[in-house]
Amino acid sequence: MSADLLHEADANQARASDPNASAWVSANAGTGKTEVLVKRSLRLLLDGARPESILCLTYTKTAAAEMQNRLLKDLAAWATMPDAKLHEALTKLMGRPPADKDLREARRLFARALEARGGLKIHTIHGFCERLLQRFPLESAVTPHFTVLDDQGAALLKRRASDAVIARAAEDRDGMLGQALDTIVTVAGEEWFRQVVDTVLAKRSELGRMVAHHGGLGAWAVAEGEALKRLFGVAGKSEADLIDAQAGALSNEEIDAALAAFASIGSTAKTDINAAAALQSARRAQGESRAAALRALLLTQKGTPSATVCTKAVKDGAPDIAARLDEVKVPFAALEQDLAHLRAAEASSAVLLLADAFRTVTRATSWRRRRSTMTTSSQARHLLSRAGAAAWVLYKIDGGVDHILVDEAQDTNPEQWAIIEALAEEFFAAAGARETLRTLFAVGDEKQSIYSFQGANPARFGTVGRAFKKRAQAAGIEWHEVPLNLSFRSTVPVLDAVDHVFARPVAAQGMTFIESAIIKHHANRQGEAGLVELWEVQTETKPAPAPAFEPWNEGASGARAVDALCRRIAATIKGWRNSGEMLPSAGRPIKAGDILILVRRREPFTAPMIRALKREGIAVAGADRMRLMDQLAVQDLVALADVLLLPDDDLALAVVLKSPLFGLDDDALFDLAYDRKGSLWSALKDKAHEPRFSGAAGRLKDWLSQADTMPPYEFFAALLGADGQEMRKRMLTRLGPEAAEAIDEFLDAALAYDREAVPSLQGFVNQLRAGDIEIKRDMEQDRDEVRIMTVHGAKGLQAPIVFLPDTCMLPRPQGPQLYPVERQSAPPDEVTHLVWSPGRSDLQAIAAAKEALKRADRDEYHRLLYVAMTRARDRLYVCGWQGQKDPEQDCWFHLVRDGLDGYLNPVEGPDGVRRMASAQEKDVPPTETEAETGETPPLPDWALTQAPPERVRTRLAPSRLALSAEPGQTEETEQPPLGPRALADTKRFARGRLVHALLQHLPEVAADDQERAARAFVAARGTELSDALKAEIVTETLAIVRDDAFAPLFQPGSLAEVPVVARIGEGAAGFDIGGQIDRLVIRENDLLILDYKTNRPPPATEDAVADAYINQLAEYRLALAQLFPGREIKAALLWTDGPHLMEISSTSLDRAERDMLNRRAALTP
């Protein structure tokens, strides 16, 4: 790479990070988007922007955390960096030598960032919306202190709402909801119905606009259905009338004549035989059955007129009959189209009506209203759409936002763009004109927009950018449009492969939205080793047919292509490991953690790939998502729960007995189950005396006694952790260490259930099965394991070596399809219809919408390939598998193969590998190769030894230590604080609390103001006390504070209400004590513990003091001795009645300390 390209890249990054201009950045993959965001934030801070005035919106939590870490790392380095290095760093960042004030400002920024109100505003868009709603719950129409539902909670809430809607519809079959349900259940099953509703609800923005279009009518879904009927030309028509018209397409006389003609001609052609059979069925039937029979005669399966209703023999022998049949099929097909359009309009209206009911039920669910919300983005958009709300919200959020930075802007959906536009509304308006410059920054790449299922539209990135540019120019604000084309990630061969593949128009479709734009990348990693390989597609041969009565031989001669490809990839990785294959650009051998395998779909590739890697002994992280109920460990634990809930469930008990929990083999299970008289559980109890069954019978009996009384989490945690985690060890030994994650997630689910619901084993198992919990695993951990991920999940990640095996299949629609159809005579920006056409997607009215969706899917398919290829840093391997059919035209494999045609060189060997590569020319800096590749030292013995269980340590308050006396010993008596009459007064404790509080705070009040403050305090806090008692308390405390004899107790250096905690003794005999010292006087040579007592009258001598008081002081002294070794510690009681200070002798304290320690020792086993 020439120096010019690097200089241009630096200049572009400088323009993008200019704090005095707004910027719209289009960045290729690997060009340093995060670096630009950090640079811009740093330059904004150096330019005087307050940390809390910068709002950065990222797409993922990981990106937000990475940016915050990098930003704080740089700021922390500036705070301690030598002047020369700081001067150099700021010069590189700012593009000019920093002034002295810049250096001073840079060193202060770390502290300012940490002290910013609310912290740095680096959030995901969802996190920011949640924060808005938390700050403004009433304005947003949400419950204060709500929580956002996680995926599991949202799924459970949806299912509850769905069940409630179905139940309501079933109760009112003649109402609109009941009729809508009838319409849908005729064409969709229960699960398909739920998927349809979920698909509609995912389009929240369109639904809101649709409701507004119909003026907020309660029956807006019905009105939408009528509008569709008018659009389709079936308004005023009914399904019954259309079916009757079809049934009457041929009269009985015409059918009889046709049957006679077919019989007289006697044609044996299949077409004529089928036609005669259809006519006979129609003649015997009426209504819908007759229409169906004629449909089979006149139309194809796609609903179009049949090309040949009868053969030439019939046409020659009965030309009038043949002509009539040909004549009637065209109007019959038109009726069929009308019927299909009518059904689509009614189905669309029905699903919209049910979805609206679903939304209403969800909002009204008390559980959700009290605690949770799902739609933070839409509610935040609603909040900010109110007139003037955005400016007020910005002002209230920590003093306002002056700079907005948006990362991965190409994946921002319209609803989120509306939020950003509302936040930036005043940035370019006259109302926003003020001294502080306000800027907007966005960085994205249309080529990497792959989240259309979340509403992202890649064209929107450019459209919004041009709109903001126009507004900025109108307001006279500097605006930069910056391209970033220099990649710091990938080697030259990888980037060349990307350029060659997407240079062809068929692959570039949907990649850019600028006329004649060329996709071109420049590599910063010139002179570094890189490689791109294309493997031949793994083919699958058809298995030889097995004899009819030898099913065990089925498939013996054939192997699945996907399994063969998995074995080949695993063998390649194993070969690298065994041969010590080097990664030249890093100067070290290849590690498992260097490898990333990317797929479009998890099935059918992920599971066999994991198995193949494990067979070769290669560390693998597993799939990036895990369905909890699909894990064997979880299935075993759920089966155990089924047994505990219903011990007579023989199948569940058999599963548990064969599971790792007990490990019975087939012979033992057969001996137990065969010829039993009752249930399997009864048989197990009857044979509990046999050694091979005694353990299982005993444990199950114990678990049955616990399951009904313990919450699910406590029960399963105790079950898995008992006896040195014996059950957990059994499961991990048999199922492998990867089962540990599934077990931990199972326990997390149990704990979450215990928090959210009334704990019950039945409820927990039901929630597990209904919730379909899917765990998103963190694949960014720095572990030396091969990662297998979907391309969507790998967005933002990279790896030295990337395999692309899932390349031979085109995208296919997943789940129900909703077709957006333009409204009749409506402006272009009007909300479209949403058409659901179950069973028929070939309707003329939705043909254009269907083609548009297909084209959008194909465009995203291309962008997905771009993202997959650009994850590779050093090496890219493109391969694939096919079934018994050839790969589909223009699939990934074809796009790569055709794009690299002429650039790949064949590699010697039988595998049909072709390659383009570059050699390592640059010197590799020395690395800690030995440390990375050396053998791991063995663990010490203590790490392999079972840790003894921790003793439960109880912290004892000194005033309650008497409770730990020996059994049978009488409790130490406290000296009555007041006389017998006063003891009957429930207000005696209030007096003591007020005296303590006054003695704590009055010494800090000026002497002239102490009496006023004391009276005001007692009046406010002692409302239940008499005026005489209030005056007495004030007089008593002022006498102590103003007495010169007690002045040293309240001098500077003394502390009030001092909490103290200490560990006394070691090992099993040790115990904790904790308490609060009323006042601690720290003097030059000693310490004085002071404890206030309100007894009236106070004892005159030390001998008359209650033992409990002396013990309390002794324990305080013992605790402080741990904190102040070598210092003399004295203790005294300050009797407030008098007042009178009584120092307790060391003899009494020593005796109390010995007695207390002896009592504790006697209680220690």
Secondary structure, DSSP 8 states (H G I E B T S, - for coil): --HHHHHHHHHHHHHHT-TTSEEEEEE-TTS-HHHHHHHHHHHHHHTT--GGGEEEEESSHHHHHHHHHHHHHHHHHHHHS-HHHHHHHHHHHHSS---HHHHHHHHHHHHHHHHSTTS-EEEEHHHHHHHHHHHSTTTTT--TT-EE--HHHHHHHHHHHHHHHHHHHHH-TTSHHHHHHHHHHTT--HHHHHHHHHHHHT-HHHHHHHHHHTTT-TTHHHHHHHHHHHHHT-TT--HHHHHHHHHTSS-HHHHHHHHHHHHHHT---HHHHHHHHHHHHHHH--HHHHHHHHHHHHB-TTSSB-S-SS-HHHHHH-HHHHHHHHHHHHHHHHHHHHHHHHHHHHHHHHHHHHHHHHHHHHHH-HHHHHHEES-HHHHHHHHHHSTTHHHHHHHHTTT---EEEESSGGG--HHHHHHHHHHTGGGGSGGG-SSS--EEEEEE-GGG---GGGT--HHHHHHHHHHHHHHHHHTT--EEEEEE-EEEEEEHHHHHHHHHHTTSHHHHTTT--STT-----EEEETT--EEEEE---B---------TT-GGGTTTT---HHHHHHHHHHHHHHHHHHHT-EETTTTEE--GGGEEEEESSSTTTHHHHHHHHHHTT--EEEESEEEGGGSHHHHHHHHHHHHHH-TT-HHHHHHHHHSTTT---HHHHHHHHTT-SS-HHHHHHHTTTSHHHHHHHHHHHHHHHHHTTS-HHHHHHHHHHHHHHHHHHHHHHHH-TTHHHHHHHHHHHHHHHHHHS---HHHHHHHHHHHT-EEE----S--SSEEEEETTTTTT--EEEEEE---S------S---EEE--TT--TTS--EEE--TT----GGGHHHHHHHHHHHHHHHHHHHHHHHTTEEEEEEE--B--SS---TT-HHHHHHHHTTTT-EE-SSTT--EEEEE---S------HHHHHS------GGGGS---------EE-GGGGGGGS-TT--------SS-HHHHT-TTHHHHHHHHHHHHHHGGGS-GGGHHHHHHHHHHHH-TTS-HHHHHHHHHHHHHHHH-GGGGGGGSTTEEEEEEEEEEESSGGG-EEEEEEEEEEEE-SSEEEEEEEE--SS--SSGGGS-HHHHHHHHHHHHHHHHHSTT-EEEEEEEETTTTEEEEE-HHHHHHHHHHHHHHHHHH--
